[in-house]
Amino acid sequence: MIVRLLSSLDAVPAAEWDALHEGRNPFVSHAFLSGLEQHGCLRDDWGWTPRHLTLWDNDTLIAAAPGYLKTNSHGEFVFDHAWARAYAHYGREYYPKWLCAVPYSPVTGPRLLARDAAARRQLLAAIIEMTRQTGCSSAHINFLDERDDAACDDWLPRIDVQYHWRNDAGWRHFDDFLGAMDHKHRKNIRQERAKVARSGATFRIVHGDEASEADLAAMHGFYLQTFADYGNSPALTLGFLRHLARTMPRQLVMILADHEGDTIAGALCLRGGDTLYGRYWGAVRTLPGLHFETCYYQGIDYCLREGLTRFEPGAQGEHKIDRGFLPAFVRSRHWIADPDFAAPLARWCEEEAVEVRRYATQLSTHSPFRAHPEDRR
């Protein structure tokens, strides 16, 4: 078994990398991850240096983990700034650390890509050995799915809450979805959608292979506008969007809003096997209800038409509950090299998990859905 630490995914043929996962999650695809590298989305000074860990049987790739050497914690969505401060307090260095994740993407999916369970175990052992040899303080796996989480049962666990739409009831139309809600929430959503309709805004669903250069440029402009509004540095380039449209033509989904002859807003999504993933949104004109329609209701409509059963519109946002997105746990795992820090951080994780579960229980009491179908309040 040969372990190779790669500074670029160009060192692995796309077909070999993609043979290690089921292809249902677009974010771990070779096209997505290599596109970030090729089109200027990852920079060392932003703290993202590719260090992909791979296992080979002679010339055959048997396992891989998309990995990055990190000199800060920006763009990860699993917040460990308190850990870094604790290290600094005791005169230790928390950075660099090694992170297995998809940059800028708080999306659950496979992280330990492997041909079988044995290769997955070997990959985990190689991650720990690599972390020790390179002098990193720790190794982290963010937003991993349940199978990978189970494989990391001796790593420190953390959980958080996102808000996901699920069609477990077999709804076929938007009115079916609304019919499952109580009167108050059903009325509010109808009123929000009516405001947008009265404004004259119309909406287009544009897949990558349907997108014009103007569509891609408009969507990237909306993305830049949102980051400028919040004072953040945008990482995704127009070249990256063009790359997605070319290499993932049916998985790139853009929801574009037109008004009075102009494209004024858009939501950038990716489509997986049974899930729509909302990633970014932006607008250059303000209309009543435009944000909710573009980011949520048009996405739900798309899922219902296409037979998708989940819609994950991104991190944070309790306001999503009123619109049918219910709390769901997301996971991360952490291996700490220094035993003097491993034990207290384990206690910290346990205490955090108690609070997160208490918070999720409280949120669940605010569901907009009726408890029983016959309840017509």
ChimeraX attribute file (.defattr): number of C-alpha atoms within 10 A of each C-alpha:
attribute: neighborCount
match mode: 1-to-1
recipient: residues
	/A:1	13
	/A:2	13
	/A:3	18
	/A:4	15
	/A:5	15
	/A:6	17
	/A:7	16
	/A:8	15
	/A:9	20
	/A:10	13
	/A:11	8
	/A:12	15
	/A:13	11
	/A:14	14
	/A:15	10
	/A:16	14
	/A:17	22
	/A:18	16
	/A:19	16
	/A:20	20
	/A:21	19
	/A:22	13
	/A:23	14
	/A:24	15
	/A:25	21
	/A:26	20
	/A:27	23
	/A:28	24
	/A:29	22
	/A:30	21
	/A:31	19
	/A:32	18
	/A:33	18
	/A:34	19
	/A:35	23
	/A:36	23
	/A:37	19
	/A:38	15
	/A:39	17
	/A:40	14
	/A:41	19
	/A:42	20
	/A:43	13
	/A:44	11
	/A:45	10
	/A:46	16
	/A:47	18
	/A:48	23
	/A:49	19
	/A:50	25
	/A:51	21
	/A:52	20
	/A:53	23
	/A:54	24
	/A:55	23
	/A:56	15
	/A:57	11
	/A:58	9
	/A:59	9
	/A:60	11
	/A:61	21
	/A:62	24
	/A:63	28
	/A:64	26
	/A:65	26
	/A:66	24
	/A:67	27
	/A:68	26
	/A:69	21
	/A:70	22
	/A:71	17
	/A:72	18
	/A:73	19
	/A:74	16
	/A:75	16
	/A:76	17
	/A:77	17
	/A:78	19
	/A:79	10
	/A:80	12
	/A:81	13
	/A:82	9
	/A:83	14
	/A:84	15
	/A:85	14
	/A:86	15
	/A:87	16
	/A:88	13
	/A:89	10
	/A:90	8
	/A:91	9
	/A:92	12
	/A:93	15
	/A:94	19
	/A:95	19
	/A:96	20
	/A:97	21
	/A:98	29
	/A:99	26
	/A:100	25
	/A:101	27
	/A:102	24
	/A:103	23
	/A:104	15
	/A:105	17
	/A:106	21
	/A:107	25
	/A:108	20
	/A:109	21
	/A:110	25
	/A:111	24
	/A:112	29
	/A:113	24
	/A:114	24
	/A:115	15
	/A:116	11
	/A:117	14
	/A:118	10
	/A:119	19
	/A:120	22
	/A:121	17
	/A:122	16
	/A:123	23
	/A:124	19
	/A:125	12
	/A:126	18
	/A:127	24
	/A:128	17
	/A:129	11
	/A:130	18
	/A:131	20
	/A:132	16
	/A:133	9
	/A:134	11
	/A:135	13
	/A:136	20
	/A:137	20
	/A:138	21
	/A:139	24
	/A:140	21
	/A:141	26
	/A:142	28
	/A:143	29
	/A:144	23
	/A:145	17
	/A:146	14
	/A:147	13
	/A:148	22
	/A:149	21
	/A:150	11
	/A:151	14
	/A:152	21
	/A:153	10
	/A:154	11
	/A:155	19
	/A:156	20
	/A:157	18
	/A:158	22
	/A:159	20
	/A:160	22
	/A:161	20
	/A:162	21
	/A:163	23
	/A:164	20
	/A:165	24
	/A:166	19
	/A:167	16
	/A:168	8
	/A:169	10
	/A:170	12
	/A:171	17
	/A:172	15
	/A:173	15
	/A:174	16
	/A:175	12
	/A:176	13
	/A:177	19
	/A:178	20
	/A:179	16
	/A:180	22
	/A:181	24
	/A:182	17
	/A:183	15
	/A:184	11
	/A:185	18
	/A:186	20
	/A:187	12
	/A:188	13
	/A:189	18
	/A:190	12
	/A:191	13
	/A:192	17
	/A:193	17
	/A:194	14
	/A:195	16
	/A:196	19
	/A:197	15
	/A:198	9
	/A:199	14
	/A:200	11
	/A:201	19
	/A:202	13
	/A:203	16
	/A:204	14
	/A:205	16
	/A:206	18
	/A:207	20
	/A:208	23
	/A:209	16
	/A:210	15
	/A:211	19
	/A:212	14
	/A:213	11
	/A:214	10
	/A:215	17
	/A:216	20
	/A:217	16
	/A:218	21
	/A:219	27
	/A:220	23
	/A:221	18
	/A:222	23
	/A:223	25
	/A:224	21
	/A:225	17
	/A:226	17
	/A:227	16
	/A:228	12
	/A:229	9
	/A:230	8
	/A:231	9
	/A:232	10
	/A:233	10
	/A:234	13
	/A:235	19
	/A:236	18
	/A:237	16
	/A:238	19
	/A:239	18
	/A:240	21
	/A:241	23
	/A:242	21
	/A:243	20
	/A:244	22
	/A:245	21
	/A:246	15
	/A:247	17
	/A:248	21
	/A:249	16
	/A:250	17
	/A:251	21
	/A:252	25
	/A:253	27
	/A:254	26
	/A:255	23
	/A:256	25
	/A:257	20
	/A:258	15
	/A:259	15
	/A:260	10
	/A:261	7
	/A:262	11
	/A:263	22
	/A:264	22
	/A:265	28
	/A:266	30
	/A:267	27
	/A:268	24
	/A:269	24
	/A:270	21
	/A:271	22
	/A:272	19
	/A:273	14
	/A:274	15
	/A:275	19
	/A:276	25
	/A:277	26
	/A:278	23
	/A:279	19
	/A:280	20
	/A:281	24
	/A:282	25
	/A:283	24
	/A:284	15
	/A:285	11
	/A:286	10
	/A:287	16
	/A:288	15
	/A:289	17
	/A:290	23
	/A:291	19
	/A:292	18
	/A:293	23
	/A:294	24
	/A:295	24
	/A:296	22
	/A:297	18
	/A:298	20
	/A:299	26
	/A:300	24
	/A:301	17
	/A:302	19
	/A:303	24
	/A:304	20
	/A:305	12
	/A:306	11
	/A:307	15
	/A:308	19
	/A:309	19
	/A:310	21
	/A:311	25
	/A:312	23
	/A:313	24
	/A:314	18
	/A:315	17
	/A:316	12
	/A:317	12
	/A:318	16
	/A:319	11
	/A:320	18
	/A:321	19
	/A:322	18
	/A:323	21
	/A:324	25
	/A:325	23
	/A:326	22
	/A:327	22
	/A:328	15
	/A:329	16
	/A:330	21
	/A:331	18
	/A:332	23
	/A:333	21
	/A:334	21
	/A:335	21
	/A:336	22
	/A:337	16
	/A:338	11
	/A:339	9
	/A:340	9
	/A:341	14
	/A:342	17
	/A:343	12
	/A:344	11
	/A:345	17
	/A:346	18
	/A:347	12
	/A:348	14
	/A:349	16
	/A:350	15
	/A:351	12
	/A:352	15
	/A:353	16
	/A:354	11
	/A:355	13
	/A:356	16
	/A:357	15
	/A:358	11
	/A:359	14
	/A:360	17
	/A:361	12
	/A:362	11
	/A:363	15
	/A:364	13
	/A:365	8
	/A:366	12
	/A:367	18
	/A:368	21
	/A:369	21
	/A:370	15
	/A:371	12
	/A:372	9
	/A:373	10
	/A:374	8
	/A:375	10
	/A:376	12
	/A:377	8
